[in-house]
């Protein structure tokens, strides 16, 4: 889908959902959906152990208990998350297939691929379940202790330093390019296949800088091998309150929140969407679930469909100029 069409669709979808929210009293009065009618498949477009997978498995266990039906998590990785997300988009809109996806395959990937196997209008965002901050990190051996010190070092030695990412077009790639753009510095990109190899590059001294999900780097920050400088979020993270934001060093607008949202195929009946949203809200409000997510450095969001769509639209708008400026493409 062309970017302008995509953004227009997301904006209209968000506005439409907000208007629909005006009829909340009617929605509350509507009968609860007779859902689920059997086992539910939860598709994760990334591999086991990924943050979407963690969310899916935590929630699926509780969702199964609450509904009395099995919840079967299926990992379907590939094509930067497009493969699994496409499987949800093309599933029957009956509530028996749901998914957990992220900003990339839900919107940003349309800026990176010339052709997508589905369109955003083929999916309905039910709720952003949780978010994980991305962290600006450097090896302890680099000898910098703040974002300001890092920027000064990069300006003094343009093009000398490189950064590792989870892959071309990933949030870790886009966030670092945004940082370089905002700070007026240049840095060399070295993509890796996931957060594990990207962290290993830092530990071995092959990479000098990275912006990576908290769960991947915090253990090494605690061990003293990696230095955490800042979080790439709009405000300080409840999971990592000791780390300042990039904005506190004057690098505004770099919001690389790694959020995970529940999705269903478009045209899924409103009653089922409401029921699923209500169940998710109840599960994510549970102190035990919140504590488990906190241990993974995730903050619970549990927002409404309208709020989730607005977040996605903002993400697409935020990354568009970075992608265009750096000619980033995945095909």
Secondary structure, DSSP 8 states (H G I E B T S, - for coil): --HHHHHHHHHHHHHHHHHHHTTHHHHHHS------SS-EEEEESS-TTSHHHHHHHHHHHHHHHHHTS-EEEEE---GGGHHHHHHHHTS-SSSSEEEEE-HIIIIIHHHH-SS-SS-GGGEEEEEEEEEE-EEEEEEGGG---SHHHHHHHHHHTTTT-EEEESSTTSHHHHHHHHHHHHHT---EEEE-SSHHHHHHHHHHTS-SEEEEEHHHHHHHHHHTSEEEEEE-SSS--STTTTS-BGGGGT-TT----EEEEEEEETT--HHHHHHHHHHHHHHHH-HHHHHHHHHTTEEE----HHHHHHHHHHHHHHHHHHHHHTT----
